Amino acid sequence: MKDFYIKSKEDMEKAVEDFGILPFFSNNIKGFSIEENCDPKCYFDVQPGIWEWKGPIIQDLRCAYGKFFNKKAAFISRDWFYDFANYRRDGYDFDARVSDGLANYNEEFLYGIISSKHSMLSKTAKALGGYVKTHEKGKDAWEPRKGFDTTITSLQMKGYIIIIDFDYETDKNGNFYGWGIARYSTPEEFFGKTFAKRCYKRTPEESYKRLYRQIRKLTDADDYQIRKFLG
């Protein structure tokens, strides 16, 4: 396993650059995560800390972040995300997936909301999609739509939606507080016009093999572990 230890934002940014694919949380490949290689003080003793570094790192490196592996969050560099998206999409852009009946209604509905803008906060997507309970009473009251978390995770796992930043509330002194609010976008929007051309230049099988070799190079994982990790 390639050695790294995180004590600062710069350490974390360098690790993402060096690895190209780096899970945030522990997973089935031992030691292959930021969580397992981070000074505990960076979680809550340092402000801003590990949670607040995520957004700036995404923006600085122009990398992808989201729930990509076994529904857990990871960073993927721009160069490696082309292969990740191609493999997970099985070569389909979203319109083609819909045309072939491979996207369910919930995915199509939520993707349509998020892709209608350059980017969108999770709370805005929930409001526009009716995932938030109305405070009205009487005949005009309605129950919220269910399944936001499941659907947004599915769209990230399939490479169609990524997190491009986190917004934080600030106090009167300009200090962050509370948990960051995810800002979603499509890779096509975030990475620009060349994304589709570079994403689909290989077959999904070729992209999978490249991802497999990269994980093999970075870690001590065996064949079973790598296949389970990649999904």
C-alpha positions as CSV (number, residue, x, y, z in Angstrom):
1,M,0.0,0.0,0.0
2,K,1.3,3.4,-1.0
3,D,2.1,5.3,2.3
4,F,0.5,8.6,3.1
5,Y,-0.6,10.5,6.2
6,I,-2.9,13.5,6.4
7,K,-2.3,16.3,8.9
8,S,-3.3,19.3,6.7
9,K,-5.4,20.3,3.7
10,E,-2.3,20.3,1.6
11,D,-1.6,16.7,2.7
12,M,-5.1,15.6,1.7
13,E,-4.9,17.4,-1.6
14,K,-1.6,15.8,-2.4
15,A,-3.0,12.3,-1.5
16,V,-5.9,12.8,-3.9
17,E,-3.5,14.0,-6.7
18,D,-1.1,11.1,-6.1
19,F,-3.7,8.3,-5.9
20,G,-6.2,9.6,-8.5
21,I,-8.8,7.3,-6.8
22,L,-9.1,7.8,-3.1
23,P,-12.0,6.7,-0.8
24,F,-12.9,9.0,2.0
25,F,-14.0,6.3,4.4
26,S,-12.7,2.8,5.2
27,N,-13.8,0.0,2.8
28,N,-13.0,-3.6,2.0
29,I,-9.4,-2.7,1.0
30,K,-7.6,-2.2,4.3
31,G,-5.7,1.1,4.6
32,F,-7.2,2.5,1.3
33,S,-8.9,5.6,2.7
34,I,-8.5,9.1,4.0
35,E,-10.2,8.0,7.3
36,E,-7.5,5.4,8.0
37,N,-4.6,7.7,7.3
38,C,-5.7,11.0,8.9
39,D,-4.6,12.6,12.1
40,P,-7.6,12.3,14.4
41,K,-7.1,16.0,15.3
42,C,-8.2,17.0,11.8
43,Y,-11.7,15.8,12.4
44,F,-12.9,18.3,15.1
45,D,-9.9,19.9,16.8
46,V,-8.7,21.8,13.7
47,Q,-11.1,24.4,12.2
48,P,-11.5,24.3,9.3
49,G,-10.8,20.6,9.3
50,I,-11.2,17.5,7.2
51,W,-14.9,18.0,6.6
52,E,-14.4,21.6,5.4
53,W,-11.4,20.7,3.2
54,K,-13.5,18.6,0.8
55,G,-15.1,21.5,-1.1
56,P,-11.9,23.5,-1.7
57,I,-10.0,20.4,-2.8
58,I,-12.7,19.5,-5.3
59,Q,-12.5,23.1,-6.7
60,D,-8.7,23.3,-6.6
61,L,-8.1,20.0,-8.3
62,R,-11.2,20.1,-10.5
63,C,-11.8,16.5,-9.4
64,A,-15.0,14.5,-8.8
65,Y,-16.4,13.6,-5.4
66,G,-19.4,11.5,-4.5
67,K,-20.7,8.2,-3.3
68,F,-18.9,6.1,-6.0
69,F,-17.8,2.9,-4.3
70,N,-20.3,0.7,-2.3
71,K,-22.4,3.8,-1.7
72,K,-19.5,5.5,0.1
73,A,-17.8,8.8,-0.7
74,A,-14.5,9.0,-2.7
75,F,-12.4,11.5,-4.6
76,I,-11.6,10.6,-8.3
77,S,-9.3,12.8,-10.3
78,R,-10.6,14.2,-13.6
79,D,-8.4,11.8,-15.7
80,W,-9.6,8.7,-13.8
81,F,-13.2,9.8,-13.7
82,Y,-13.5,9.4,-17.5
83,D,-12.9,5.7,-17.1
84,F,-15.0,5.4,-14.0
85,A,-18.0,7.1,-15.7
86,N,-17.6,5.1,-18.9
87,Y,-17.5,1.8,-17.0
88,R,-20.3,2.6,-14.6
89,R,-22.5,4.1,-17.4
90,D,-21.7,1.0,-19.5
91,G,-21.1,3.4,-22.4
92,Y,-24.5,5.2,-22.2
93,D,-25.0,8.9,-21.7
94,F,-28.1,9.6,-19.7
95,D,-30.4,10.3,-22.7
96,A,-29.5,7.1,-24.3
97,R,-30.1,5.3,-21.0
98,V,-33.6,6.7,-20.8
99,S,-34.3,5.9,-24.4
100,D,-33.3,2.2,-23.9
101,G,-35.4,2.0,-20.7
102,L,-32.4,1.6,-18.4
103,A,-33.2,4.5,-16.1
104,N,-36.0,4.2,-13.7
105,Y,-38.5,7.0,-13.3
106,N,-37.0,8.3,-10.0
107,E,-33.6,8.6,-11.6
108,E,-35.0,10.4,-14.7
109,F,-37.0,12.8,-12.5
110,L,-34.1,13.8,-10.2
111,Y,-31.5,13.9,-12.9
112,G,-33.8,16.3,-14.9
113,I,-34.0,18.7,-11.9
114,I,-30.3,18.8,-11.2
115,S,-29.1,18.9,-14.9
116,S,-31.4,21.9,-15.5
117,K,-28.9,24.2,-13.8
118,H,-25.2,24.6,-13.7
119,S,-25.2,23.2,-10.2
120,M,-27.7,22.8,-7.4
121,L,-27.6,22.5,-3.6
122,S,-29.2,19.3,-2.2
123,K,-31.8,21.4,-0.3
124,T,-32.8,23.1,-3.5
125,A,-33.2,19.8,-5.4
126,K,-35.3,18.5,-2.6
127,A,-37.5,21.5,-2.6
128,L,-38.0,21.6,-6.4
129,G,-38.6,17.9,-6.5
130,G,-41.2,17.9,-3.7
131,Y,-39.0,15.8,-1.3
132,V,-39.7,18.3,1.5
133,K,-42.9,18.1,3.5
134,T,-45.2,21.1,3.2
135,H,-46.2,23.1,6.3
136,E,-49.6,23.8,4.8
137,K,-52.7,22.1,6.3
138,G,-56.0,21.1,4.9
139,K,-56.9,20.0,1.4
140,D,-53.8,21.6,-0.2
141,A,-51.4,19.8,2.0
142,W,-49.3,17.0,0.4
143,E,-46.9,14.3,1.5
144,P,-43.3,14.7,0.3
145,R,-41.9,12.5,-2.5
146,K,-39.8,9.7,-1.1
147,G,-36.4,8.3,-2.1
148,F,-34.1,11.3,-2.5
149,D,-31.1,9.7,-0.8
150,T,-31.5,6.4,-2.6
151,T,-31.9,8.0,-6.0
152,I,-29.1,10.6,-5.6
153,T,-26.7,7.8,-4.5
154,S,-27.7,5.6,-7.4
155,L,-27.0,8.5,-9.9
156,Q,-23.6,9.0,-8.3
157,M,-22.8,5.3,-8.3
158,K,-23.6,5.2,-12.0
159,G,-21.4,8.2,-12.8
160,Y,-24.1,10.7,-13.8
161,I,-24.1,13.1,-10.9
162,I,-21.1,14.3,-8.8
163,I,-20.6,16.7,-5.8
164,I,-18.7,19.7,-6.9
165,D,-18.6,21.7,-3.6
166,F,-20.1,22.1,-0.1
167,D,-21.9,25.2,1.2
168,Y,-21.6,26.1,4.9
169,E,-23.5,28.4,7.1
170,T,-21.2,31.0,8.8
171,D,-21.5,32.8,12.1
172,K,-21.0,36.6,12.5
173,N,-17.2,36.1,12.6
174,G,-17.2,34.3,9.3
175,N,-16.6,30.8,10.9
176,F,-18.2,27.7,9.4
177,Y,-20.7,25.8,11.4
178,G,-22.9,22.8,10.9
179,W,-22.6,20.2,8.2
180,G,-21.8,21.1,4.6
181,I,-24.6,21.1,2.1
182,A,-23.7,19.2,-1.0
183,R,-23.8,21.0,-4.3
184,Y,-24.5,18.6,-7.2
185,S,-23.8,18.9,-10.9
186,T,-23.4,16.6,-13.9
187,P,-19.8,15.7,-14.9
188,E,-20.7,17.1,-18.4
189,E,-21.4,20.5,-16.8
190,F,-18.5,20.5,-14.4
191,F,-15.8,19.2,-16.7
192,G,-16.9,20.9,-19.8
193,K,-17.6,20.1,-23.5
194,T,-14.8,17.6,-23.9
195,F,-16.1,15.3,-21.2
196,A,-18.3,13.1,-23.4
197,K,-15.6,12.7,-26.1
198,R,-13.0,11.6,-23.5
199,C,-15.4,9.5,-21.4
200,Y,-16.5,7.2,-24.3
201,K,-13.3,6.9,-26.2
202,R,-12.7,3.4,-24.8
203,T,-15.1,0.5,-24.3
204,P,-16.5,0.0,-20.8
205,E,-14.5,-3.2,-20.5
206,E,-11.2,-1.3,-21.4
207,S,-12.1,1.4,-18.8
208,Y,-12.7,-1.3,-16.2
209,K,-9.3,-2.9,-16.8
210,R,-7.6,0.4,-16.4
211,L,-9.3,1.0,-13.1
212,Y,-8.5,-2.5,-12.0
213,R,-4.8,-2.0,-12.8
214,Q,-4.7,1.4,-11.0
215,I,-6.1,-0.1,-7.8
216,R,-3.7,-3.0,-8.1
217,K,-0.8,-0.6,-8.3
218,L,-2.0,1.6,-5.4
219,T,-2.8,-1.2,-2.9
220,D,-2.0,-4.7,-1.7
221,A,-5.5,-5.9,-2.5
222,D,-6.1,-9.2,-4.2
223,D,-8.3,-9.9,-7.2
224,Y,-11.4,-10.5,-5.1
225,Q,-11.0,-7.3,-3.1
226,I,-10.5,-5.2,-6.2
227,R,-13.5,-6.6,-8.0
228,K,-15.7,-6.1,-5.0
229,F,-14.4,-2.6,-4.6
230,L,-15.0,-1.6,-8.2
231,G,-18.5,-3.2,-8.2
